[in-house]
Amino acid sequence: MAMWSLLLWEALLPMAVTGTNIQGQVGGSVLLVAKHPQGFQVRDAIWRSLWPSEELLATFFQNSSQTLYHSRFLGRAQLHKNLSLELRPLESGDSGNFSVLLVDMGGRTQIQTLQLKVYDAVPRPAVQVFIAAAGDSQPPKMCQVFLSCWAPNISDVTYSWRQEGAIGFDLEPHGLLANGQVLSVSLGPRDKSVAYSCIVSNPVSWDLATVTPWESCHREAAPGNASYKDLLLLVVVPISLLLGLVGLLSAWHCGPCSGKKKKDVCADEVTPETENPLV
């Protein structure tokens, strides 16, 4: 009966409304704090989920707490002595709006609203190195590379880059493409050991991957390995010569069989001896 009376007061009486944004990580925990002003001696409290569905989560009446309501947080909600609500372990669908209704000993009420956003933990990103084709304007022994960074199965992330081992190094804005997901850098022989790290982050976690792009710039063929030009010389050219020779031999062989003589000469060459000698 007391619970329904509180719900009726919530609908009829003016209340102070405050808003708080809270962030959590999947698999972790979050504490929804019930704040009340000084001198506000709480007698009753009601925690509810407002969105995406309206559900009763926990109540406190006459010094007794209850969290066994059939909501999506059943078994994952704990009401503390200070009337703050802890949710654990968090799931990806737990994001939403919450409210707590507080009633003091004199019948005054106060409502607080909180917005919870649950994020996935950022996985380790993958970095790929793409080498730009050398142009006439590119200095010799220089290498233009594009570093592409991607975090799989994740959203609400930001990308940033840093050069490892450099103090006060600031990447030029024009070298960043696709909202920071791609980095364009020009490398020279002095940059053989220079490494770049892609940092992927969201409000609750981050991870990084590091590459040394010069290793992909000038990979010379090992001794004994055939290059693309060697393949042309060793395979394609001999086959072409062989096919040409076969064509010449065919033309020379069928040459006598042309014109008027073709019928007689070729007939003599292909007619088998089928007559039997007379006895």
PyMOL commands that set and color helices and strands:
alter all, ss='L'
color gray80, all
select helices_A, chain A and resi 2-12+92-94+173-175+189-191+213-216+228-257+261-270
alter helices_A, ss='H'
color red, helices_A
select strands_A, chain A and resi 17-25+30-32+42-51+55-61+64-66+77-79+85-87+96-104+109-119+126-131+143-150+158-163+176-177+182-187+196-202+205-211
alter strands_A, ss='S'
color yellow, strands_A
deselect
rebuild
show_as cartoon
